[in-house]
Amino acid sequence: MSDAPINLNRARKERERAAKRARADTNAVKHGRRKEDRALDTARIDLAMRRLEQNKLDRE
């Protein structure tokens, strides 16, 4: 053991932060999407909305 005393609260909090970071990293890999994929989805939605708007019938 080292001669310096260990702050148990600090050690516990550092361990919890490391576990939280690891969990966040795995979730980012599992659920994260690339910027290009998000942009493609946005473009597809915009195209679908424009097509829908173009095909609406005017009811007067």
VMD Tcl script that builds the backbone (N, CA, C; Angstrom):
set m [mol new atoms 180]
animate dup $m
set s [atomselect $m all]
$s set {name element resname resid chain x y z} {
  {N N MET 1 A 0.835 -1.181 0.000}
  {CA C MET 1 A 0.000 0.000 0.000}
  {C C MET 1 A 0.874 1.237 0.000}
  {N N SER 2 A 0.285 2.309 -0.499}
  {CA C SER 2 A 1.023 3.567 -0.512}
  {C C SER 2 A 0.908 4.242 0.855}
  {N N ASP 3 A 1.780 5.185 1.082}
  {CA C ASP 3 A 1.784 5.884 2.361}
  {C C ASP 3 A 0.700 6.941 2.452}
  {N N ALA 4 A 0.236 7.463 1.316}
  {CA C ALA 4 A -0.765 8.528 1.321}
  {C C ALA 4 A -2.155 7.942 1.540}
  {N N PRO 5 A -2.974 8.610 2.334}
  {CA C PRO 5 A -4.350 8.129 2.526}
  {C C PRO 5 A -5.173 8.336 1.247}
  {N N ILE 6 A -6.130 7.460 1.060}
  {CA C ILE 6 A -6.981 7.517 -0.123}
  {C C ILE 6 A -8.339 8.046 0.288}
  {N N ASN 7 A -8.819 9.032 -0.479}
  {CA C ASN 7 A -10.156 9.547 -0.251}
  {C C ASN 7 A -11.138 8.580 -0.910}
  {N N LEU 8 A -11.898 7.855 -0.090}
  {CA C LEU 8 A -12.774 6.814 -0.612}
  {C C LEU 8 A -13.916 7.388 -1.442}
  {N N ASN 9 A -14.427 8.559 -1.062}
  {CA C ASN 9 A -15.498 9.175 -1.847}
  {C C ASN 9 A -15.005 9.544 -3.238}
  {N N ARG 10 A -13.820 10.100 -3.321}
  {CA C ARG 10 A -13.259 10.475 -4.618}
  {C C ARG 10 A -13.013 9.241 -5.471}
  {N N ALA 11 A -12.491 8.188 -4.865}
  {CA C ALA 11 A -12.228 6.955 -5.606}
  {C C ALA 11 A -13.539 6.353 -6.121}
  {N N ARG 12 A -14.569 6.372 -5.298}
  {CA C ARG 12 A -15.873 5.833 -5.700}
  {C C ARG 12 A -16.450 6.647 -6.852}
  {N N LYS 13 A -16.386 7.973 -6.740}
  {CA C LYS 13 A -16.933 8.831 -7.791}
  {C C LYS 13 A -16.159 8.681 -9.094}
  {N N GLU 14 A -14.856 8.550 -9.031}
  {CA C GLU 14 A -14.061 8.338 -10.248}
  {C C GLU 14 A -14.412 7.011 -10.903}
  {N N ARG 15 A -14.614 5.991 -10.100}
  {CA C ARG 15 A -14.982 4.674 -10.626}
  {C C ARG 15 A -16.363 4.741 -11.292}
  {N N GLU 16 A -17.313 5.448 -10.673}
  {CA C GLU 16 A -18.648 5.596 -11.251}
  {C C GLU 16 A -18.606 6.400 -12.550}
  {N N ARG 17 A -17.783 7.451 -12.585}
  {CA C ARG 17 A -17.655 8.252 -13.811}
  {C C ARG 17 A -17.083 7.414 -14.951}
  {N N ALA 18 A -16.089 6.591 -14.634}
  {CA C ALA 18 A -15.480 5.739 -15.660}
  {C C ALA 18 A -16.504 4.734 -16.197}
  {N N ALA 19 A -17.315 4.172 -15.314}
  {CA C ALA 19 A -18.339 3.220 -15.750}
  {C C ALA 19 A -19.386 3.927 -16.611}
  {N N LYS 20 A -19.756 5.141 -16.223}
  {CA C LYS 20 A -20.738 5.909 -16.991}
  {C C LYS 20 A -20.197 6.254 -18.377}
  {N N ARG 21 A -18.915 6.631 -18.436}
  {CA C ARG 21 A -18.287 6.939 -19.728}
  {C C ARG 21 A -18.252 5.710 -20.629}
  {N N ALA 22 A -17.926 4.565 -20.043}
  {CA C ALA 22 A -17.865 3.327 -20.828}
  {C C ALA 22 A -19.248 2.960 -21.357}
  {N N ARG 23 A -20.270 3.108 -20.527}
  {CA C ARG 23 A -21.634 2.802 -20.955}
  {C C ARG 23 A -22.072 3.769 -22.055}
  {N N ALA 24 A -21.716 5.038 -21.929}
  {CA C ALA 24 A -22.061 6.035 -22.946}
  {C C ALA 24 A -21.369 5.732 -24.267}
  {N N ASP 25 A -20.122 5.293 -24.198}
  {CA C ASP 25 A -19.396 4.954 -25.421}
  {C C ASP 25 A -20.032 3.766 -26.140}
  {N N THR 26 A -20.424 2.759 -25.384}
  {CA C THR 26 A -21.048 1.595 -26.022}
  {C C THR 26 A -22.402 1.971 -26.612}
  {N N ASN 27 A -23.172 2.836 -25.928}
  {CA C ASN 27 A -24.454 3.275 -26.466}
  {C C ASN 27 A -24.263 4.124 -27.710}
  {N N ALA 28 A -23.228 4.935 -27.739}
  {CA C ALA 28 A -22.963 5.771 -28.909}
  {C C ALA 28 A -22.642 4.901 -30.118}
  {N N VAL 29 A -21.919 3.827 -29.899}
  {CA C VAL 29 A -21.598 2.921 -31.000}
  {C C VAL 29 A -22.856 2.171 -31.445}
  {N N LYS 30 A -23.650 1.747 -30.484}
  {CA C LYS 30 A -24.829 0.951 -30.801}
  {C C LYS 30 A -25.933 1.794 -31.443}
  {N N HIS 31 A -26.200 2.973 -30.899}
  {CA C HIS 31 A -27.347 3.775 -31.332}
  {C C HIS 31 A -26.968 5.010 -32.133}
  {N N GLY 32 A -25.709 5.343 -32.140}
  {CA C GLY 32 A -25.293 6.557 -32.820}
  {C C GLY 32 A -25.429 6.434 -34.328}
  {N N ARG 33 A -25.654 7.554 -34.967}
  {CA C ARG 33 A -25.768 7.571 -36.414}
  {C C ARG 33 A -24.833 8.638 -36.951}
  {N N ARG 34 A -24.332 8.382 -38.140}
  {CA C ARG 34 A -23.425 9.344 -38.743}
  {C C ARG 34 A -24.204 10.559 -39.215}
  {N N LYS 35 A -23.503 11.651 -39.354}
  {CA C LYS 35 A -24.117 12.892 -39.794}
  {C C LYS 35 A -24.709 12.736 -41.193}
  {N N GLU 36 A -24.038 11.980 -42.049}
  {CA C GLU 36 A -24.523 11.764 -43.405}
  {C C GLU 36 A -25.853 11.006 -43.400}
  {N N ASP 37 A -25.986 10.041 -42.501}
  {CA C ASP 37 A -27.228 9.274 -42.416}
  {C C ASP 37 A -28.385 10.152 -41.957}
  {N N ARG 38 A -28.137 11.007 -40.979}
  {CA C ARG 38 A -29.187 11.919 -40.507}
  {C C ARG 38 A -29.582 12.898 -41.610}
  {N N ALA 39 A -28.593 13.399 -42.354}
  {CA C ALA 39 A -28.881 14.335 -43.444}
  {C C ALA 39 A -29.678 13.652 -44.549}
  {N N LEU 40 A -29.345 12.408 -44.859}
  {CA C LEU 40 A -30.073 11.663 -45.875}
  {C C LEU 40 A -31.527 11.456 -45.462}
  {N N ASP 41 A -31.756 11.095 -44.207}
  {CA C ASP 41 A -33.122 10.921 -43.717}
  {C C ASP 41 A -33.897 12.230 -43.789}
  {N N THR 42 A -33.261 13.332 -43.429}
  {CA C THR 42 A -33.921 14.637 -43.500}
  {C C THR 42 A -34.280 14.982 -44.942}
  {N N ALA 43 A -33.371 14.706 -45.864}
  {CA C ALA 43 A -33.639 14.985 -47.271}
  {C C ALA 43 A -34.786 14.121 -47.788}
  {N N ARG 44 A -34.839 12.883 -47.394}
  {CA C ARG 44 A -35.926 12.001 -47.823}
  {C C ARG 44 A -37.273 12.477 -47.284}
  {N N ILE 45 A -37.296 12.907 -46.046}
  {CA C ILE 45 A -38.538 13.416 -45.452}
  {C C ILE 45 A -38.981 14.685 -46.173}
  {N N ASP 46 A -38.038 15.577 -46.456}
  {CA C ASP 46 A -38.374 16.809 -47.173}
  {C C ASP 46 A -38.931 16.498 -48.557}
  {N N LEU 47 A -38.336 15.555 -49.254}
  {CA C LEU 47 A -38.808 15.171 -50.581}
  {C C LEU 47 A -40.222 14.605 -50.503}
  {N N ALA 48 A -40.454 13.748 -49.529}
  {CA C ALA 48 A -41.781 13.157 -49.374}
  {C C ALA 48 A -42.823 14.234 -49.059}
  {N N MET 49 A -42.468 15.189 -48.233}
  {CA C MET 49 A -43.409 16.278 -47.903}
  {C C MET 49 A -43.694 17.144 -49.129}
  {N N ARG 50 A -42.676 17.423 -49.939}
  {CA C ARG 50 A -42.893 18.212 -51.153}
  {C C ARG 50 A -43.784 17.472 -52.133}
  {N N ARG 51 A -43.560 16.178 -52.294}
  {CA C ARG 51 A -44.398 15.386 -53.197}
  {C C ARG 51 A -45.836 15.346 -52.707}
  {N N LEU 52 A -46.014 15.218 -51.420}
  {CA C LEU 52 A -47.349 15.203 -50.849}
  {C C LEU 52 A -48.043 16.539 -51.088}
  {N N GLU 53 A -47.333 17.612 -50.880}
  {CA C GLU 53 A -47.878 18.950 -51.080}
  {C C GLU 53 A -48.234 19.183 -52.557}
  {N N GLN 54 A -47.435 18.668 -53.467}
  {CA C GLN 54 A -47.693 18.832 -54.891}
  {C C GLN 54 A -48.943 18.076 -55.339}
  {N N ASN 55 A -49.226 16.978 -54.712}
  {CA C ASN 55 A -50.346 16.127 -55.128}
  {C C ASN 55 A -51.640 16.424 -54.396}
  {N N LYS 56 A -51.653 17.445 -53.563}
  {CA C LYS 56 A -52.892 17.797 -52.873}
  {C C LYS 56 A -53.877 18.408 -53.860}
  {N N LEU 57 A -55.137 18.112 -53.661}
  {CA C LEU 57 A -56.189 18.661 -54.499}
  {C C LEU 57 A -56.711 19.944 -53.850}
  {N N ASP 58 A -56.970 20.934 -54.693}
  {CA C ASP 58 A -57.567 22.158 -54.181}
  {C C ASP 58 A -59.072 21.964 -54.117}
  {N N ARG 59 A -59.611 22.111 -52.939}
  {CA C ARG 59 A -61.060 21.940 -52.750}
  {C C ARG 59 A -61.644 23.295 -52.383}
  {N N GLU 60 A -62.247 23.922 -53.389}
  {CA C GLU 60 A -62.843 25.248 -53.136}
  {C C GLU 60 A -64.305 25.252 -53.391}
}
mol reanalyze $m
mol bondsrecalc $m
mol representation Tube
mol addrep $m
